[in-house]
Amino acid sequence: MCDYLASSTAPYDAIYSVWGAAWFTDPEILFPLLAKSLTPGGVFALSQAEPSPGAYGPQPMRGKWLEGRERELTVLRWQYPPETWADLLKRHGFTGIEAHVLPAPDAEGLGTLLVRAQRAST
């Protein structure tokens, strides 16, 4: 995603990440690219698993995600509480930031982090 945004000149009214790019990309690299790519007032939204208590920042995620894979893969994912996502977005020029965790339907389930922000109007 970063390579695409860095090379694209097309402006976007909205960019979203559903359990995807924002979870697996360093926000210090991704957020400036998003701000450059969005129109003034354009919306960025993301959803991903709620952060595990005490496991913040880049976290290794291991597993055999592809069927038939003999070795485990290690991928970094970025986990922060809603307040940290809001601070990161604000620092990169976003406004109107809403960040919260939608609780799981049952107490044993995993909630979903929801974040929405707008590129500042220039």
C-alpha positions in Angstrom: 0.0 0.0 0.0 2.8 2.4 0.9 4.5 2.0 -2.5 1.2 2.6 -4.3 0.3 5.7 -2.3 3.9 7.1 -2.7 3.7 6.8 -6.5 0.0 7.8 -7.0 -1.0 11.3 -7.8 -4.8 10.6 -7.7 -6.6 12.3 -4.8 -9.0 10.1 -2.8 -12.1 11.2 -0.8 -11.8 8.2 1.4 -9.3 5.5 2.3 -10.0 2.6 4.6 -8.3 -0.4 6.1 -10.4 -3.3 7.3 -8.2 -5.5 9.4 -5.5 -4.8 6.8 -2.8 -2.3 5.8 -3.1 0.0 8.9 -2.6 -3.0 11.1 0.5 -4.3 9.4 2.2 -1.0 8.4 4.2 1.4 10.6 1.9 4.4 11.1 4.9 6.7 11.0 5.3 5.7 7.3 1.7 5.1 6.4 0.0 8.2 7.9 2.0 10.9 6.0 1.2 9.0 2.7 -2.5 8.9 3.6 -2.5 12.6 4.4 -0.8 13.3 1.0 -3.3 11.1 -0.9 -6.5 12.3 0.7 -8.4 15.4 -0.5 -8.8 18.1 2.1 -11.6 16.8 4.4 -11.1 13.3 3.0 -11.7 10.4 5.5 -9.4 7.7 6.6 -11.0 4.8 8.6 -9.5 1.7 10.0 -10.7 -1.4 11.9 -8.7 -4.1 13.5 -8.7 -6.3 16.6 -8.7 -4.5 19.9 -5.2 -4.2 21.4 -4.1 -6.8 23.9 -3.4 -5.2 27.3 0.2 -4.4 27.6 1.0 -5.4 24.0 1.5 -2.0 22.3 3.5 -0.9 19.3 4.8 -3.3 16.7 4.0 -6.9 17.8 5.2 -10.1 16.1 2.4 -12.3 14.8 3.3 -15.9 14.0 1.4 -18.6 12.2 1.0 -20.9 9.2 -1.6 -18.8 7.5 -1.3 -20.3 4.1 -2.5 -23.9 3.7 0.3 -26.4 3.2 3.0 -24.0 4.5 5.7 -25.9 6.3 7.2 -23.0 8.2 5.7 -20.3 10.3 5.7 -16.7 9.1 6.4 -13.8 11.4 4.6 -10.5 10.5 4.6 -7.3 12.5 1.3 -5.7 13.4 0.8 -2.4 15.1 -1.4 -2.4 18.1 -2.2 0.7 20.1 -5.1 1.8 22.4 -7.5 4.2 20.8 -5.9 7.3 22.4 -2.5 6.5 20.9 -4.1 6.0 17.4 -5.8 9.4 17.9 -2.5 11.1 18.9 -0.6 9.6 15.9 -3.3 10.8 13.5 -3.4 14.3 15.0 0.4 14.5 14.8 0.2 13.7 11.0 -2.4 16.4 10.3 -5.7 14.7 10.8 -8.7 16.2 12.5 -12.2 15.1 13.6 -10.7 12.0 15.1 -12.9 9.3 16.6 -11.2 6.2 18.1 -12.8 3.6 20.3 -13.2 -0.2 20.9 -16.5 -1.8 20.0 -16.8 -4.6 22.6 -17.3 -8.2 21.5 -20.8 -9.5 21.7 -19.7 -11.9 24.4 -17.3 -11.4 27.3 -14.8 -14.0 26.0 -14.6 -12.6 22.4 -12.3 -10.1 20.9 -13.5 -6.5 20.4 -12.9 -4.4 17.3 -10.9 -1.1 17.3 -12.6 1.5 15.1 -10.9 4.7 14.1 -12.1 7.5 11.8 -10.3 10.8 11.0 -10.3 13.5 8.4 -7.4 15.1 6.5 -7.2 18.7 7.7 -8.6 21.2 5.2 -5.9 23.4 3.8 
